[in-house]
Amino acid sequence: MIIKLLVVTFFLSLVVACLVAWLFRKSISAIMSRIIHESLSTAWVRYMMVAIVVVGVSGGVRPWDYEKYITPLKDQPLPVLNSDRWILEIYRTVIGTAQAEVWMLLVFFVFALISYVLVRNAELRQGKVQT
């Protein structure tokens, strides 16, 4: 039963992570093409899509939390993996995936904003020098 839970949470986390990567692909692509030259931006966008999926899956699937269903704690019996616990674990998977991706995207967008400001300032300075 624990293997089934692990497989289900993995695929659910993978689906959520791919959905988020798909939703943010255009935004990330636009930002990267503005900051980085077009030939490099496609590679960076591809890297970001992979990173979003990997971070999402690693944040959503928590195998160390599933040890409680295998190893008893001191004098306590093993918790039963019933439908209520399945729903709770699925909820934790979706929230964990989304939370990991939100943090990663927040860091990306902060650095992208800083980069945009630097690129914009450099463009303004070049414009003033040329005129």
Residue pairs with C-beta under 8 A, 6 or more apart in sequence:
1 69
1 81
2 66
2 69
2 70
2 81
5 66
5 69
5 81
5 86
5 89
6 61
6 63
6 66
8 90
9 60
9 61
9 89
9 90
9 93
10 57
10 61
12 60
12 90
12 93
12 94
12 97
13 56
13 57
13 59
13 60
13 61
13 93
13 94
13 96
13 97
14 53
14 56
14 57
16 56
16 60
16 93
16 94
16 97
16 98
17 52
17 53
17 54
17 55
17 56
17 57
17 60
17 97
17 101
18 53
20 52
20 56
20 97
20 98
20 101
20 105
21 49
21 52
21 53
21 56
24 52
24 105
25 45
25 49
28 45
28 48
28 49
28 108
29 41
29 42
29 45
31 109
31 112
31 116
32 41
32 44
32 45
32 48
32 112
33 41
34 116
34 119
35 41
35 112
35 115
35 116
35 119
36 44
48 108
51 104
52 101
52 104
52 105
55 100
55 101
55 104
56 97
56 98
56 100
56 101
57 97
58 100
59 96
59 97
59 99
59 100
59 101
60 93
60 94
60 96
60 97
60 100
61 93
61 96
62 92
62 93
62 96
65 92
66 89
68 78
68 79
69 78
69 79
69 81
70 78
72 78
79 85
